[in-house]
Amino acid sequence: MAIQKEINWTHKGKEFDKIPNGAFGFVYIIEFGSGELYTGKKRFYQTKTMKPLKSGVNRVGGKFFNKIVNRKITKQESVTTENDWRTYEGSSKNTKHRNIKSKEILQVYTDSINLTYGELEWMIRLDVIRSEVYLNDNILGKFFRGKIK
């Protein structure tokens, strides 16, 4: 099996490789060589909570905060880093090991609530559950293919 060349994201007909100021995430559509499509959302950043370094120095993108664990205050560090959005190929098992033709960002959002609502809005607008072209099995884990008529 040939190794697929990495496909870059596009937005409004142009290559998309820089995160806009204030952007939180995006809704996307991936087209596969078979003509099938997959729609979803992706955040630009991920946040992890970790124990602070013994040196007491902040990690890059890290912020200290106190957390109560078993009635004791412990120091924690919240670290925000850019995630794998550039190489992302979808979250469904249906999208794994498929030849990608294109990856398009439909819309960029500035917060989590609007990102989730935007994903729902796009999925309903595109009718991903009823259409045979889309590989999506469900919307928000609540509306499943075959249950919606």
C-alpha positions in Angstrom: 0.0 0.0 0.0 1.4 3.4 -1.0 2.0 6.0 1.6 -0.3 9.0 1.1 1.1 12.5 0.8 0.0 14.8 3.6 -2.9 16.9 2.6 -3.0 20.4 4.0 -6.1 22.2 5.2 -7.8 24.9 3.0 -10.2 27.6 4.0 -12.1 29.8 1.5 -10.0 28.4 -1.4 -6.6 29.1 0.2 -4.2 27.0 2.1 -4.7 27.3 5.9 -1.6 26.9 8.0 -1.7 29.7 10.7 -4.1 29.9 13.6 -5.9 33.3 13.5 -5.7 35.4 16.6 -8.4 34.5 19.1 -9.4 31.3 17.2 -10.4 28.3 19.3 -11.2 25.6 16.7 -12.9 24.9 13.4 -15.6 22.8 11.7 -14.3 20.8 8.8 -15.2 18.5 5.9 -12.8 15.8 4.6 -13.3 14.3 1.2 -11.9 10.9 0.5 -10.7 9.5 -2.8 -13.9 7.3 -2.9 -16.0 10.4 -2.9 -17.2 9.9 0.6 -17.2 12.8 3.1 -16.7 13.3 6.8 -17.6 16.4 8.8 -16.6 17.3 12.4 -14.9 19.8 14.7 -11.4 20.2 15.9 -9.8 22.5 18.5 -6.5 24.2 17.8 -5.2 23.7 21.3 -5.2 21.1 24.1 -4.9 21.7 27.8 -3.3 19.2 30.2 -3.1 19.4 34.0 0.3 18.2 35.4 2.3 18.2 38.6 4.7 21.2 38.5 8.3 20.6 37.7 10.5 20.1 40.8 12.5 23.1 39.8 9.4 25.2 40.2 9.8 26.7 36.7 6.8 27.0 34.4 6.6 24.8 31.4 6.0 26.6 28.1 2.4 27.6 28.0 2.0 26.6 31.6 0.1 28.3 34.5 0.2 27.3 38.1 -3.0 26.9 40.2 -4.0 25.3 43.5 -6.2 22.2 43.7 -7.7 20.6 46.8 -7.1 16.9 46.9 -8.1 14.9 50.0 -8.5 18.1 52.0 -5.0 19.2 51.1 -4.0 22.1 48.8 -1.7 20.9 46.1 0.0 22.9 43.4 -0.8 22.0 39.8 0.2 23.3 36.4 -2.2 23.8 33.5 -0.3 23.5 30.2 -1.8 24.6 26.9 -0.2 23.5 23.7 -1.1 23.4 20.0 -2.6 20.0 19.2 -2.3 17.8 16.0 -4.8 19.8 13.9 -2.4 20.1 11.0 -2.2 16.3 10.4 -5.7 15.4 11.8 -7.8 13.1 9.6 -11.0 12.7 11.5 -12.1 11.1 14.8 -14.3 8.2 13.4 -13.2 4.7 12.9 -14.8 5.0 9.5 -12.2 7.5 8.4 -9.1 5.4 9.3 -6.9 4.1 6.5 -8.7 6.0 3.7 -7.1 8.0 1.0 -7.8 11.7 1.6 -8.5 13.9 -1.4 -9.0 17.2 0.4 -9.4 18.8 3.9 -11.5 21.9 4.1 -12.2 24.2 7.0 -15.8 25.3 6.7 -15.7 27.9 9.6 -13.4 29.0 12.4 -14.8 29.7 15.9 -13.5 31.6 18.9 -14.9 29.5 21.8 -16.1 26.0 22.7 -19.8 26.7 22.9 -20.0 28.2 19.4 -17.7 25.5 18.0 -20.0 22.8 19.2 -23.1 24.7 18.0 -21.4 25.3 14.7 -20.6 21.6 14.2 -24.3 20.8 14.9 -25.4 23.5 12.5 -23.2 22.3 9.7 -24.0 18.7 10.2 -27.8 19.4 10.0 -27.3 21.8 7.1 -25.3 19.1 5.2 -27.8 16.3 6.3 -24.9 14.0 7.2 -27.0 11.4 9.0 -29.4 10.8 6.1 -26.9 11.1 3.2 -25.2 8.0 2.0 -22.1 10.1 1.0 -21.2 11.0 4.6 -19.3 8.6 6.9 -20.7 10.3 10.1 -22.6 7.8 12.3 -24.1 10.3 14.6 -24.5 14.0 15.6 -23.3 14.9 19.1 -23.6 11.3 20.2 -27.4 11.8 20.4 -28.8 11.5 16.8 -27.7 8.2 15.1 -27.8 7.1 11.5 -30.8 4.8 10.9 -32.8 6.4 13.7 -33.4 9.7 11.9 -35.8 9.4 9.0 
